[in-house]
Amino acid sequence: MLTGRILIVEDDPTFRGLLSTILTAAGHDVVLAADGAEGLVLLKHEMFDLVLTDLKMPNMGGIELFRASRADLSAPPFVLITAFGTVEEAVTAIKEGVSDFLTKPLKDPDTLRTLVQRLLELHRRERRLVALDEAELAGLPPLEILFAGQAMQDVRKLTGEVAATEATVLIGGESGTGKELLARYIHLSSGRKSGPFVAVNCAAIPENLLESELFGHERGAFTGASAARQGKFEMAAAGTIMLDEIGEMPLAMQAKILRVLQERTFERVGGNREMRANVRVLAATNRDLGKEVLAGRFREDLYYRLNVFPITLPPLRDRRDALDNLAEFFVRLHSRSMGKKLSGIAAPAMKALRSYSWPGNIRELQNVIERGVILARGEVTAAELPELIRGRQGNTAGQEVGMLKEVELDAISTALKAVGGNRRLAAERLGISRRTLQYRIKHYGMIGDVE
């Protein structure tokens, strides 16, 4: 049975007590207010999953309380309590957004319990749908694909041990190795699987917006904040939040994340309401956070809080035994999405794929196969592969290093041109952090070419 935190606003102490007794016995956390003004104060300073409010009360009635609460876009659903003579007013209020109404005197306790349970479940589903993105809707690959290759067997064992716990997990590995997919699998294997999974790319959000993105903001907190807004931690309530590229997070924000992990509370930007962080935190990085701590770029206390249970994903070059299965899976996946019937990958094409070093890991493999499927007729042949991969068979190690540099230069240059020189957008296209892109630009002496 789903339970929630419920605010009851009722000026009749006897009826207020009856509602509280029934809902408390059902396992709900109940808070009481004697009138609309008191209820509004509570709504501004605390979080609730549902509000039950009398329609007719002195000073501020239920409709007025509902309308005042709408200034906060994350306000909970409302149920109006009404006498039989005012049912029409309650029905009219539903058109404004009130979820339902309850008549008094109460017919029986089950009527209340059933109504509350239905609305809590509906609210949970709606909140979860808001948090889902397209990648989650697409689902996870089969486990034999997610954990394909001998190098992934230790990862699978560790994941199985930690998934059902509430432990914070730090997922490491190069860009493109599938860190977010593993985080989603951990979430779906946990006791929080019915809650939302919210992924945040810390490197893709400008520093001045990151706090608002994570914790939300109140109306008027800054210029342009015309309404209150939920942050990702609120959206992930009762579920899991993944902080991707956490190594790119500014030091000031690291201190706020540490507080959430230690105290399980946070505040919106511009607010003074302490909110509970009922979330499991997973973090991911392609950096060595131990070295980042020594360099003074990452807080040592946060590192130890995150590094409760580290899991490192191996690069694709260390999963050669999985390459055939991964490639065939991506052919089936993209063929189905494009409505094409392909028999698979031709032997020369697969040989070319095996000879390539895959610096972009599984993300690069998927992109290559998707391109091949678009061009293919009948099966993916070597002709549908990028020239770089087609020409790699027989290359020496020295030639590979030179070609990798050439490929990286070309990829960076192409991405920058495609987005008009915007480095943040270019980094997103390449699947790397902005800091990594800036380092590469400097390393290859491309400054003059892109400015």
C-alpha positions as CSV (number, residue, x, y, z in Angstrom):
1,M,0.0,0.0,0.0
2,L,1.3,3.4,-1.0
3,T,1.6,5.9,1.9
4,G,2.2,9.6,1.8
5,R,2.4,12.9,3.8
6,I,-1.1,14.4,4.0
7,L,-2.2,17.9,5.1
8,I,-5.7,18.0,6.5
9,V,-7.2,21.6,6.6
10,E,-10.5,21.5,8.5
11,D,-12.1,23.9,11.0
12,D,-14.3,21.3,12.6
13,P,-12.0,19.7,15.3
14,T,-14.2,16.6,15.6
15,F,-14.2,15.8,11.8
16,R,-10.5,16.8,11.6
17,G,-9.7,14.3,14.3
18,L,-11.7,11.6,12.6
19,L,-9.9,12.0,9.2
20,S,-6.6,12.1,11.0
21,T,-7.3,8.9,12.9
22,I,-8.4,7.0,9.8
23,L,-5.4,8.1,7.7
24,T,-2.8,7.7,10.5
25,A,-4.1,4.1,11.1
26,A,-3.6,3.5,7.3
27,G,0.1,4.4,7.7
28,H,0.1,8.0,6.4
29,D,2.0,10.8,7.9
30,V,-0.7,13.4,8.8
31,V,-0.3,17.1,9.5
32,L,-3.3,19.2,10.7
33,A,-4.4,22.8,10.2
34,A,-7.4,24.5,11.7
35,D,-8.1,26.9,8.8
36,G,-6.9,27.9,5.3
37,A,-4.4,30.6,6.5
38,E,-2.6,28.0,8.7
39,G,-2.7,25.5,5.9
40,L,-1.1,28.0,3.4
41,V,1.7,28.6,5.8
42,L,2.4,24.9,6.1
43,L,2.3,24.5,2.3
44,K,4.9,27.2,1.9
45,H,7.3,25.6,4.3
46,E,6.8,21.9,4.1
47,M,6.2,19.2,1.4
48,F,3.0,17.2,1.1
49,D,1.8,14.5,-1.2
50,L,-1.9,15.4,-0.8
51,V,-4.1,18.1,0.7
52,L,-7.6,17.4,2.1
53,T,-9.3,20.8,2.8
54,D,-12.8,21.8,3.8
55,L,-14.6,23.9,1.2
56,K,-16.2,26.4,3.6
57,M,-14.0,27.9,6.3
58,P,-13.7,31.3,7.9
59,N,-11.2,33.8,6.4
60,M,-9.8,31.5,3.7
61,G,-11.9,28.6,2.3
62,G,-10.7,25.5,0.4
63,I,-11.0,27.0,-3.0
64,E,-9.0,30.1,-2.0
65,L,-6.3,27.9,-0.4
66,F,-6.2,25.8,-3.6
67,R,-5.8,28.9,-5.8
68,A,-3.1,30.3,-3.5
69,S,-1.1,27.1,-3.6
70,R,-0.9,27.1,-7.4
71,A,1.8,29.8,-7.3
72,D,4.1,26.7,-6.6
73,L,4.1,24.5,-9.8
74,S,5.0,21.5,-7.6
75,A,2.0,22.0,-5.3
76,P,0.3,18.7,-4.3
77,P,-3.1,17.5,-5.5
78,F,-6.2,18.8,-3.5
79,V,-9.4,17.1,-2.3
80,L,-12.2,19.4,-1.3
81,I,-14.4,18.3,1.7
82,T,-17.9,19.5,1.1
83,A,-21.4,19.2,2.6
84,F,-24.1,17.8,0.3
85,G,-25.5,21.3,-0.3
86,T,-22.2,22.5,-1.9
87,V,-21.4,19.6,-4.2
88,E,-21.9,21.8,-7.2
89,E,-19.2,24.2,-6.1
90,A,-16.8,21.3,-5.6
91,V,-17.6,20.0,-9.1
92,T,-16.9,23.4,-10.5
93,A,-13.6,23.5,-8.6
94,I,-12.5,20.3,-10.3
95,K,-12.5,22.2,-13.6
96,E,-9.8,24.5,-12.0
97,G,-7.6,21.6,-11.2
98,V,-8.9,20.2,-7.9
99,S,-8.4,16.4,-8.0
100,D,-11.6,15.2,-6.3
101,F,-14.1,16.0,-3.6
102,L,-15.3,14.2,-0.4
103,T,-18.7,14.7,1.1
104,K,-19.4,14.9,4.8
105,P,-20.5,13.4,7.0
106,L,-18.2,10.6,5.9
107,K,-20.0,7.5,4.6
108,D,-17.4,5.1,5.9
109,P,-13.6,5.0,6.4
110,D,-13.0,2.9,3.3
111,T,-14.3,5.7,1.1
112,L,-11.6,8.0,2.5
113,R,-8.9,5.3,2.4
114,T,-9.7,4.3,-1.2
115,L,-9.8,7.9,-2.5
116,V,-6.5,8.8,-0.9
117,Q,-4.8,5.7,-2.1
118,R,-6.0,6.3,-5.7
119,L,-4.9,9.9,-5.7
120,L,-1.5,9.1,-4.2
121,E,-0.9,6.5,-6.9
122,L,-2.0,8.8,-9.6
123,H,0.3,11.6,-8.4
124,R,3.2,9.2,-8.2
125,R,2.7,8.0,-11.7
126,E,2.4,11.6,-13.0
127,R,5.5,12.7,-11.2
128,R,7.4,9.6,-12.6
129,L,6.3,10.4,-16.2
130,V,7.6,13.9,-15.8
131,A,11.0,12.6,-14.7
132,L,11.3,10.0,-17.5
133,D,13.2,10.9,-20.6
134,E,13.3,9.3,-24.0
135,A,16.2,7.0,-23.2
136,E,14.3,5.5,-20.3
137,L,11.2,5.1,-22.4
138,A,13.3,3.1,-24.9
139,G,14.2,0.6,-22.1
140,L,17.3,-1.3,-21.2
141,P,19.0,-3.8,-23.5
142,P,18.8,-7.5,-22.5
143,L,21.1,-8.4,-19.6
144,E,23.2,-10.6,-21.9
145,I,24.0,-7.5,-23.9
146,L,24.3,-5.1,-21.0
147,F,26.9,-7.4,-19.3
148,A,28.3,-9.0,-22.5
149,G,32.0,-10.0,-22.3
150,Q,34.2,-11.7,-19.7
151,A,35.4,-8.3,-18.5
152,M,31.9,-7.4,-17.4
153,Q,31.3,-10.4,-15.2
154,D,32.8,-8.8,-12.1
155,V,30.7,-5.7,-12.8
156,R,27.6,-7.9,-13.0
157,K,28.5,-9.6,-9.7
158,L,29.1,-6.2,-7.9
159,T,25.9,-4.7,-9.3
160,G,23.9,-7.7,-8.1
161,E,25.3,-7.2,-4.6
162,V,24.6,-3.5,-4.3
163,A,21.4,-2.9,-6.4
164,A,18.9,-3.9,-3.7
165,T,20.6,-1.8,-1.0
166,E,20.3,2.0,-0.5
167,A,24.1,2.5,-0.8
168,T,25.5,5.3,-2.9
169,V,27.3,3.9,-6.0
170,L,30.1,5.7,-7.8
171,I,30.3,4.4,-11.4
172,G,33.6,5.0,-13.2
173,G,34.7,4.4,-16.8
174,E,35.6,6.2,-20.0
175,S,33.0,8.2,-21.9
176,G,30.7,5.9,-23.9
177,T,31.1,2.8,-21.7
178,G,27.4,2.7,-20.6
179,K,27.5,4.3,-17.2
180,E,24.0,5.6,-17.4
181,L,22.6,2.3,-18.6
182,L,24.2,0.6,-15.6
183,A,22.7,3.2,-13.2
184,R,19.3,2.6,-14.7
185,Y,19.7,-1.1,-14.2
186,I,20.7,-0.6,-10.6
187,H,17.5,1.6,-10.1
188,L,15.2,-1.0,-11.7
189,S,16.8,-3.8,-9.6
190,S,16.2,-1.8,-6.4
191,G,13.3,-1.3,-4.0
192,R,12.9,2.1,-5.6
193,K,12.1,0.8,-9.0
194,S,8.5,2.0,-8.9
195,G,9.8,5.6,-8.3
196,P,11.4,7.9,-10.9
197,F,14.9,7.6,-12.3
198,V,16.3,11.1,-13.0
199,A,19.7,11.6,-14.7
200,V,21.5,14.9,-14.5
201,N,24.6,15.7,-16.7
202,C,26.5,18.0,-14.4
203,A,28.9,19.0,-17.2
204,A,26.1,20.1,-19.6
205,I,24.5,22.6,-17.3
206,P,26.0,26.1,-16.9
207,E,27.5,26.7,-13.5
208,N,25.1,29.5,-12.6
209,L,22.0,27.3,-13.3
210,L,23.2,24.1,-11.8
211,E,21.9,24.8,-8.2
212,S,18.4,25.7,-9.6
213,E,18.4,22.6,-11.8
214,L,19.2,20.3,-9.0
215,F,17.3,21.9,-6.1
216,G,14.6,24.0,-7.8
217,H,13.8,27.7,-7.1
218,E,11.1,29.8,-5.5
219,R,9.2,32.5,-7.4
220,G,11.3,35.6,-7.6
221,A,14.5,33.9,-6.5
222,F,16.3,35.6,-9.4
223,T,15.5,37.5,-12.6
224,G,13.2,35.5,-14.7
225,A,12.0,33.2,-12.0
226,S,8.3,34.0,-12.5
227,A,7.1,30.9,-10.9
228,A,8.4,28.3,-8.4
229,R,10.0,25.3,-10.0
230,Q,10.9,21.8,-8.9
231,G,14.5,20.7,-9.1
232,K,15.7,17.2,-10.0
233,F,16.0,16.1,-6.4
234,E,12.2,16.7,-6.0
235,M,11.4,15.0,-9.2
236,A,13.4,12.0,-8.1
237,A,11.5,11.7,-4.8
238,A,11.0,8.0,-3.7
239,G,13.3,7.1,-6.6
240,T,16.9,7.5,-7.8
241,I,18.9,10.4,-9.0
242,M,22.1,9.9,-11.1
243,L,24.7,12.7,-11.0
244,D,26.6,12.1,-14.3
245,E,30.0,13.7,-14.9
246,I,30.1,14.7,-11.2
247,G,33.8,15.3,-11.6
248,E,32.9,18.5,-13.5
249,M,30.8,19.9,-10.7
250,P,32.1,23.2,-9.2
251,L,33.5,23.1,-5.7
252,A,30.7,25.3,-4.3
253,M,28.0,23.0,-5.6
254,Q,30.0,20.0,-4.2
255,A,29.4,21.3,-0.7
256,K,25.7,21.4,-1.3
257,I,25.6,17.8,-2.6
258,L,27.6,16.8,0.5
259,R,24.9,18.3,2.7
260,V,22.2,16.3,0.9
261,L,24.2,13.1,1.3
262,Q,24.8,13.7,5.0
263,E,21.6,15.3,6.2
264,R,19.1,14.2,3.5
265,T,17.7,17.7,3.2
266,F,18.0,20.7,0.9
267,E,16.4,24.0,0.1
268,R,15.3,25.6,-3.1
269,V,17.2,28.6,-4.4
270,G,15.6,31.7,-2.8
271,G,13.6,29.6,-0.3
272,N,13.8,28.8,3.4
273,R,11.7,25.6,3.3
274,E,13.8,22.5,4.3
275,M,12.9,19.7,2.0
276,R,13.6,16.0,2.5
277,A,15.7,14.3,-0.1
278,N,14.0,10.9,-0.2
279,V,16.3,9.7,-3.0
280,R,19.1,7.2,-3.7
281,V,22.1,8.9,-5.2
282,L,24.2,7.3,-7.9
283,A,27.1,9.2,-9.4
284,A,29.2,8.7,-12.5
285,T,32.5,10.1,-13.8
286,N,35.1,9.5,-16.5
287,R,37.8,11.1,-14.2
288,D,40.0,9.7,-11.5
289,L,38.4,11.5,-8.6
290,G,41.2,10.4,-6.3
291,K,43.6,12.4,-8.5
292,E,41.1,15.3,-8.7
293,V,41.1,15.4,-4.8
294,L,44.9,15.7,-4.8
295,A,44.8,18.4,-7.4
296,G,42.3,20.4,-5.2
297,R,39.5,20.2,-7.8
298,F,37.2,17.8,-5.9
299,R,36.3,17.8,-2.2
300,E,37.8,14.9,-0.3
301,D,34.8,14.5,2.1
302,L,32.4,14.3,-0.8
303,Y,34.7,11.8,-2.6
304,Y,34.5,9.5,0.4
305,R,30.7,9.9,0.7
306,L,30.3,9.0,-3.0
307,N,32.9,6.2,-3.1
308,V,30.9,3.9,-0.8
309,F,30.6,1.3,-3.5
310,P,32.7,1.9,-6.6
311,I,32.1,0.1,-9.9
312,T,34.3,0.7,-12.9
313,L,33.1,-0.2,-16.4
314,P,35.8,-1.5,-18.7
315,P,36.4,0.1,-22.1
316,L,35.2,-1.6,-25.3
317,R,38.7,-2.5,-26.3
318,D,38.8,-4.8,-23.2
319,R,35.5,-6.4,-24.2
320,R,36.6,-7.8,-27.6
321,D,34.7,-11.1,-26.9
322,A,31.5,-9.1,-26.7
323,L,31.9,-7.1,-29.9
324,D,30.1,-9.5,-32.2
325,N,27.1,-9.7,-29.9
326,L,26.9,-6.0,-29.3
327,A,27.2,-5.2,-33.0
328,E,24.4,-7.7,-34.0
329,F,22.2,-6.3,-31.2
330,F,22.6,-2.8,-32.5
331,V,21.8,-3.9,-36.0
332,R,18.5,-5.5,-34.8
333,L,17.7,-2.5,-32.6
334,H,18.1,0.1,-35.4
335,S,16.6,-2.1,-38.1
336,R,13.5,-2.4,-36.1
337,S,13.3,1.3,-35.3
338,M,13.7,2.1,-39.0
339,G,11.4,-0.6,-40.3
340,K,14.1,-2.3,-42.2
341,K,14.8,-6.1,-42.6
342,L,18.5,-6.8,-42.5
343,S,20.1,-10.2,-42.1
344,G,23.0,-8.9,-40.0
345,I,26.6,-7.9,-40.6
346,A,28.7,-9.3,-43.4
347,A,31.9,-11.1,-42.4
348,P,34.3,-8.5,-43.9
349,A,32.5,-5.7,-42.1
350,M,32.6,-7.6,-38.8
351,K,36.4,-8.2,-39.3
352,A,36.8,-4.4,-39.9
353,L,34.9,-3.7,-36.7
354,R,37.1,-6.1,-34.7
355,S,40.3,-4.5,-35.9
356,Y,39.3,-1.0,-34.7
357,S,40.3,0.3,-31.3
358,W,37.0,2.1,-30.4
359,P,38.2,5.2,-28.5
360,G,34.5,6.2,-28.2
361,N,33.5,2.8,-26.7
362,I,30.0,1.5,-27.0
363,R,28.5,4.8,-27.9
364,E,30.8,5.0,-30.9
365,L,29.9,1.5,-31.9
366,Q,26.2,2.2,-31.7
367,N,26.6,5.3,-33.9
368,V,28.7,3.4,-36.5
369,I,26.1,0.6,-36.7
370,E,23.2,3.1,-36.9
371,R,24.9,4.8,-39.9
372,G,25.4,1.3,-41.4
373,V,21.8,0.3,-41.0
374,I,20.6,3.5,-42.6
375,L,22.8,2.8,-45.7
376,A,22.5,-1.0,-45.8
377,R,20.4,-3.1,-48.2
378,G,20.0,-6.7,-47.1
379,E,22.9,-6.7,-44.6
380,V,25.5,-4.2,-43.3
381,T,28.6,-4.5,-45.4
382,A,32.1,-2.9,-45.1
383,A,31.0,-0.3,-47.7
384,E,28.5,1.1,-45.2
385,L,31.2,1.6,-42.5
386,P,33.1,4.9,-42.1
387,E,36.3,5.0,-44.1
388,L,38.4,5.1,-41.0
389,I,37.1,1.7,-39.9
390,R,37.2,0.1,-43.4
391,G,40.9,0.9,-43.8
392,R,42.1,-0.2,-40.4
393,Q,42.8,-3.9,-41.1
394,G,46.5,-4.6,-41.1
395,N,47.5,-1.2,-39.4
396,T,50.5,-1.3,-37.0
397,A,50.3,0.1,-33.5
398,G,52.2,3.2,-34.6
399,Q,49.8,3.8,-37.4
400,E,46.9,3.4,-35.1
401,V,48.1,6.1,-32.8
402,G,48.6,8.5,-35.7
403,M,45.2,7.7,-37.1
404,L,43.5,8.1,-33.7
405,K,44.9,11.6,-33.5
406,E,43.7,12.4,-37.0
407,V,40.3,11.0,-36.2
408,E,40.0,13.0,-33.0
409,L,41.0,16.2,-34.7
410,D,38.5,15.6,-37.5
411,A,35.7,14.8,-35.0
412,I,36.4,17.9,-32.9
413,S,36.6,20.1,-36.0
414,T,33.4,18.7,-37.5
415,A,31.4,19.0,-34.2
416,L,32.5,22.6,-33.7
417,K,31.6,23.6,-37.3
418,A,28.2,21.9,-36.9
419,V,27.3,24.1,-33.9
420,G,28.9,27.3,-35.0
421,G,31.9,27.0,-32.7
422,N,29.8,26.6,-29.5
423,R,32.0,24.5,-27.3
424,R,29.3,23.3,-24.9
425,L,27.1,22.0,-27.7
426,A,30.1,20.5,-29.5
427,A,31.0,18.6,-26.3
428,E,27.5,17.3,-26.0
429,R,27.6,16.1,-29.7
430,L,31.0,14.3,-29.0
431,G,29.8,12.8,-25.7
432,I,32.5,14.3,-23.6
433,S,32.7,17.1,-21.0
434,R,33.3,20.7,-22.0
435,R,36.5,20.7,-19.9
436,T,37.8,17.6,-21.8
437,L,37.0,19.3,-25.1
438,Q,38.8,22.5,-24.1
439,Y,41.8,20.4,-23.1
440,R,41.9,18.7,-26.4
441,I,41.6,21.9,-28.3
442,K,44.5,23.3,-26.5
443,H,46.5,20.0,-26.8
444,Y,46.1,20.0,-30.5
445,G,46.8,23.7,-30.9
446,M,43.3,24.3,-32.4
447,I,42.7,27.6,-30.6
448,G,43.1,29.8,-33.7
449,D,41.1,27.4,-35.8
450,V,37.9,27.6,-33.6
451,E,37.8,31.2,-32.3
